[in-house]
């Protein structure tokens, strides 16, 4: 007899496994299907977690080698053991894999290993290497995520022309790494190897890096990476090909005038973004519609055109972020349970874990200009922060955008030490629709980095204390 569930979730990334827990909390009999032998999806296995482990290790190395001396600490013979660094990263991942499995057991979510595909609207076939079975569900949630995208003329051979997945498992430190794409993943993984000593050349089609964030953020990060690491930027260049010639790669790119450059490197990381992953799901069997970008189309309840089938996370439209996938998962679980949840997409933060870090929430200055909204700007440089000076982390700026009339905070953009944590205060402020003056009037501990946010809010009225 087939097992029957209230909810079947296909995919165990931060979308899928969080949905499963919330469904179980709401009393729904829940199954989750994952094609790999480990749970956690892209984020845990080849994304957020391993990249942050490598960023942390590489930053420690770089700090010890180049910054400790300024603190009066002499360290001789600092060396990198890449094999051990990667082994530590694998341990971190494996520990959290175990944590996700524990959470499934604790919440009595039934886990199936294999590729899930639709037999019909309520029946899912699960095929593993050794077995086949079917289960049925009153509701099905597709959380199959995304895969790295490539460009015409570039074949990711996974040896020297690599995606982020291979970049997290290299056997040697590249001498010269060409990074195609100046977005978040390119800047983070470029930083990992840049800190370990690689020369990094970033080729980006747009005129700036981090092109989706407030322009100031990309400009500041570019300056910093050039100053602190061996980074070079080719902006406004279209990559036309990459060829593996054995021990090296020839990457060709063309600028806006049609002038062509060829770069020799030992590795080329293709980091131009990710594409939704629906292969093998059998969507055609149930007639689920995709949009022109290959994402599963959903309505305001994240329900597809087929009643009872929902989709969340990277496989639908919106920013490809782990916490966005989780938010959508909780939302759908609550919809299925008959509740009336809400997601505010405007308060989903974006973070780049470079050094300095970059973090952003709400509208960018460019978006406000385009939509004709009148705004005021407040800024506070980290170089004026007592805490930043004590730590020698003075690069960066906190920038707030507030409505010209109501003073409501419309966007917060931070580049600087611990921006990934500072954005928390900005996000809560925006979620509660705070005015810049509200933040300016709240006591902030001293000396801290989060004082910088208060000073930026004071600067909206040009009454910052420390500038
Ligand atoms: P995924 O995590 O992709 O999970 C989908 C799962 O579905 C996979 O395990 C897959 O095997 C499984 N699956 C697919 N098809 C089937 C099938 N037919 N049957 C069974 N299982 C199936 N985001 C952040 O918020 N912060 C970060 O710091 C961050 N860093 C990143 C760094 C890198 C290098 C990369 C690549 C991504 C990063 N991301 C980050 C993005 C983040 O990983 C994704 O947004 C997130 O994983 C999306 O979650 P998801 O649940 O939608 O899909």
Boltz pocket constraint, residues with backbone or C-beta under 6 A from the ligand:
constraints:
  - pocket:
      binder: B
      contacts: [[A, 10], [A, 11], [A, 12], [A, 13], [A, 14], [A, 15], [A, 16], [A, 33], [A, 34], [A, 35], [A, 36], [A, 38], [A, 40], [A, 41], [A, 42], [A, 43], [A, 44], [A, 46], [A, 47], [A, 48], [A, 49], [A, 51], [A, 114], [A, 115], [A, 116], [A, 117], [A, 143], [A, 144], [A, 145], [A, 146], [A, 164], [A, 185], [A, 277], [A, 279], [A, 280], [A, 281], [A, 312], [A, 313], [A, 314], [A, 315], [A, 319], [A, 320], [A, 321], [A, 322], [A, 323], [A, 324], [A, 325], [A, 351]]
      max_distance: 6.0
